[in-house]
Structures are given as structure tokens and as C-alpha cells.
């Protein structure tokens, strides 16, 4: 409803601006036509008029853009204001510090203990799919990609597990072995994870769950990224507004 009211106001304003500008332009044209007869510097007058028209059009468009941006920013802040991002994620197995990267499409999580270091890089929403609900309606489910890197403290090698996070579940996509130079130890990148045996499949999921990376973690990421998405939208609109105002 709020957006409908805003749209009506924008339409009314645009119509008013159009007719006002049309009247002003008509007056200026009459002035130029009179100058053509009485003023020998007609070309100079025409050039000045064109510059005037260009500046007026630019000012009108910039003013309209600023009004739209201010309305959108106010709407987002009033309708669904972003919350202060949490600094930690606590599971039964691990506690992860959460690092937001304002202005970027990534968040990072990290956990350390005496035996290993875990780093997780998470995208914002990078895909979506439609799922049918029980009543026949369809709803969008958003997708998040993440990479889990586990490094042993007594070894420079690491294992990387690429996952998909849906609102209610975590899915493993691939598992890679990484050497000390950050590249695979050998060219073979491992099998497609969906083709591995059931025992190996379950063991990898258990490996992640033992580190607090499970379906609950996927749900947390969606809550966090939803909040970040709102904050980034408002931040982006404010940057555009500042540029137009300058």
C-alpha cells in the first residue's frame, strides 16, 4: 500500500512538472522568435536557449531521482530496517566470529582451537529456485554459496568443502584437498560429490556437523544475509543520492 501511494504521488508530481515545464518552454520559444526579428545576435540567443533547456532538463531529472531515492530509503528504513549484525555464531560444537564486509557481497566466519583452524567464506544470495507449497502455490527459495576451509595446526595442508545453503538445509557440492601453496596437491580434483558412496557421503556431513556446520547453520546464514541485503540496499541508495546531490 505504501508503495502504491508513493507511485500515485510520483505520477501526480510528474504530470504537474510536465505541464509547468511545457508552459515555460512555450514562453521561451516566443521570446526567441521575437529575438530573431529584432535582435541581430539570433544565433547567440538560440545557443543560450539550448544551454538553458539542457540545464533545466538535467535539473528536473536530478530532482526527480533524488525524490525517488529519498522515498525509497525512507520506505526501507520504516518497513524493514536492518538490525545490527551479530558478531558471533554459537553452535553446540563451535563458536564462530562473524566478520561483515560492508559494501561487499561476502561475509567471513572463523573459529580456532588447539588442533585446527576453520575459515568460512559466504556469499550473499546468488541464486533462487521455485518450490511448490502444499496448497499449490509457489514460493521462492534463495541460495547461498559457502566454502569451508579446515586447516590442521601441525600441517600446512587443508581441506576445502564447497556447500550450498538453502533456508532449511545444507548441501555439500565438492571436497578439495589443498596444498601449502593454496593449490590442489595433485591435478585430480576429486569425484563429483553426488556420485560418492552413501557411507562417504554421510561421513562428510558428519565431519561438518561436528564443527557446527549443519542445517541450523544454513538457517542462520539466511537470516544474516537477509539483514545484510537490506543494509547494502540502503547503503547503495545513499551513495547514489550523495553523488546526485554533489
C-alpha positions in Angstrom: 0.0 0.0 0.0 2.8 2.4 0.9 4.5 1.8 -2.5 1.1 2.3 -4.2 0.7 5.7 -2.5 4.3 6.6 -3.4 3.6 5.7 -7.0 0.5 7.9 -7.1 2.4 10.8 -5.7 5.2 10.3 -8.2 2.7 10.2 -11.1 0.9 13.4 -9.9 4.2 15.2 -9.5 5.4 14.2 -12.9 2.2 15.4 -14.6 2.5 18.8 -12.8 6.1 19.1 -13.7 5.4 18.3 -17.3 2.7 20.9 -17.8 4.7 23.6 -15.9 7.8 22.9 -18.0 5.7 22.9 -21.2 4.3 26.4 -20.3 7.8 27.7 -19.5 9.3 26.3 -22.8 6.5 27.9 -24.8 7.2 31.2 -23.3 10.9 30.9 -24.0 10.3 29.9 -27.6 8.1 33.0 -28.1 10.9 35.1 -26.7 13.4 33.5 -29.1 11.1 34.1 -32.1 10.8 37.7 -31.2 14.6 37.9 -30.8 15.0 36.5 -34.3 13.2 39.6 -35.7 14.6 42.3 -33.6 18.0 41.0 -32.5 20.8 40.5 -34.9 22.5 38.1 -32.5 19.9 35.5 -33.0 22.4 32.6 -33.2 23.8 33.6 -29.8 20.3 33.7 -28.3 19.5 30.3 -29.7 22.7 28.8 -28.3 21.9 30.3 -24.9 18.4 28.9 -25.1 19.6 25.4 -25.9 22.0 25.6 -22.9 19.2 26.8 -20.7 17.0 23.9 -21.9 19.7 21.3 -21.3 20.4 22.6 -17.7 16.7 22.8 -16.9 16.1 19.2 -18.1 19.1 18.0 -16.1 17.9 19.8 -13.0 14.4 18.3 -13.4 15.7 14.7 -13.9 18.2 15.0 -11.0 15.5 16.4 -8.7 13.1 13.6 -9.6 15.8 11.0 -9.0 16.6 12.5 -5.6 12.9 12.4 -4.6 12.6 8.8 -5.6 15.8 7.8 -3.7 14.7 9.6 -0.6 11.3 7.9 -0.7 12.8 4.5 -1.2 15.3 5.0 1.6 12.6 6.1 4.0 10.3 3.2 2.9 13.1 0.6 3.5 14.0 2.1 6.9 10.4 2.2 8.1 9.2 -1.1 6.6 12.2 -3.4 7.4 15.1 -1.6 9.0 18.3 -3.7 9.1 19.4 -4.8 12.5 22.9 -4.5 13.9 24.7 -7.6 12.5 25.7 -10.3 15.1 29.3 -10.8 15.8 29.2 -14.5 16.7 27.5 -17.7 15.7 27.4 -20.3 18.6 26.7 -23.9 17.9 27.0 -26.8 20.3 30.3 -27.7 18.7 32.0 -24.4 17.9 31.8 -20.6 18.3 32.5 -18.7 15.1 33.4 -15.0 14.9 31.5 -13.3 12.1 33.1 -10.6 10.0 30.8 -8.5 7.9 32.3 -6.7 4.9 30.2 -3.5 4.3 29.8 -2.8 0.6 30.9 -6.3 -0.4 28.9 -9.4 -1.2 30.8 -11.6 1.3 30.8 -12.4 4.9 33.5 -14.4 6.7 33.4 -16.7 9.8 36.3 -18.1 11.7 37.0 -20.5 14.5 40.3 -21.6 16.1 41.3 -24.1 18.6 44.4 -26.0 19.6 44.1 -28.6 16.8 42.7 -26.8 13.7 41.6 -23.5 12.1 38.3 -23.2 10.3 37.6 -20.4 7.8 34.2 -20.0 6.1 33.6 -17.6 3.2 29.9 -16.9 2.4 28.3 -15.1 -0.5 25.1 -13.1 -0.4 22.1 -14.6 -2.3 23.4 -15.8 -5.6 20.5 -17.8 -6.9 16.9 -18.9 -6.3 14.5 -21.7 -7.2 10.7 -22.0 -7.0 9.2 -24.7 -4.7 5.6 -25.7 -4.7 3.8 -25.4 -1.3 1.2 -27.8 -0.1 -1.7 -25.5 -1.2 -0.4 -25.5 -4.7 1.2 -22.0 -4.5 4.9 -21.5 -5.4 7.4 -19.7 -3.3 11.0 -18.6 -3.9 13.8 -20.2 -2.1 17.1 -18.3 -2.2 20.5 -19.9 -2.4 23.8 -19.0 -0.7 27.2 -20.5 -1.6 29.9 -21.1 1.0 33.3 -22.5 1.2 34.6 -24.2 4.4 38.4 -24.5 4.8 39.8 -26.6 7.6 43.5 -26.4 8.3 45.4 -28.6 10.8 47.7 -26.6 13.1 50.5 -29.1 12.7 50.2 -29.2 8.9 50.1 -26.6 6.2 47.7 -28.6 4.0 44.0 -28.0 4.2 40.7 -29.4 3.0 38.0 -27.2 1.3 34.4 -28.2 1.2 32.1 -26.2 -1.1 28.5 -26.1 0.0 25.1 -24.7 -0.8 22.9 -23.2 1.9 19.2 -23.3 1.4 16.8 -21.8 4.1 16.3 -25.2 5.7 19.2 -27.4 4.7 22.9 -27.5 3.9 24.1 -29.4 0.8 27.7 -30.4 0.1 28.8 -29.9 -3.5 32.5 -30.8 -3.7 35.5 -31.6 -1.5 39.0 -30.5 -2.4 42.5 -31.2 -0.9 44.7 -28.1 -0.8 48.4 -27.9 -0.5 50.6 -25.4 1.2 50.7 -23.2 -1.9 46.9 -22.9 -1.8 46.5 -25.2 -4.9 45.5 -28.8 -5.1 48.2 -31.2 -4.2 47.6 -33.1 -7.5 45.6 -32.4 -10.6 42.8 -34.8 -9.7 40.1 -32.6 -8.1 38.1 -35.4 -6.5 34.8 -37.0 -7.6 31.5 -35.3 -8.1 30.2 -35.5 -4.6 26.8 -36.7 -5.7 28.5 -39.8 -7.1 30.3 -40.9 -3.9 29.2 -43.8 -1.8 26.5 -43.4 0.8 29.0 -44.1 3.6 31.4 -41.4 2.4 28.5 -39.0 1.8 27.3 -39.4 5.3 30.8 -39.2 6.8 31.5 -35.8 5.1 28.2 -34.4 6.5 29.2 -35.8 10.0 32.6 -34.1 9.6 30.8 -30.7 9.1 28.2 -31.3 11.8 31.0 -32.0 14.3 32.1 -28.4 13.6 28.7 -26.8 13.9 28.1 -26.6 10.1 24.7 -28.1 9.5 21.1 -27.3 8.7 20.8 -24.8 11.6 23.9 -23.1 10.3 22.3 -22.7 6.9 19.2 -21.1 8.5 21.4 -18.7 10.4 23.2 -17.7 7.2 19.9 -16.9 5.5 18.8 -14.7 8.4 22.2 -12.9 8.4 22.3 -12.4 4.7 18.7 -11.2 4.5 19.6 -8.5 7.0 22.8 -7.6 5.2 20.9 -7.4 1.9 18.6 -4.7 3.4 21.6 -2.8 4.8 23.5 -3.0 1.5 20.5 -1.7 -0.5 20.1 1.3 1.8 23.9 1.9 1.7 23.9 1.8 -2.1 20.9 4.2 -2.5 22.6 6.6 -0.1 25.7 6.5 -2.2 23.8 7.2 -5.4 21.9 10.1 -3.6 25.2 11.6 -2.4 26.5 11.5 -6.0 23.4 13.2 -7.4 23.4 15.9 -4.7 27.1 16.8 -5.2 
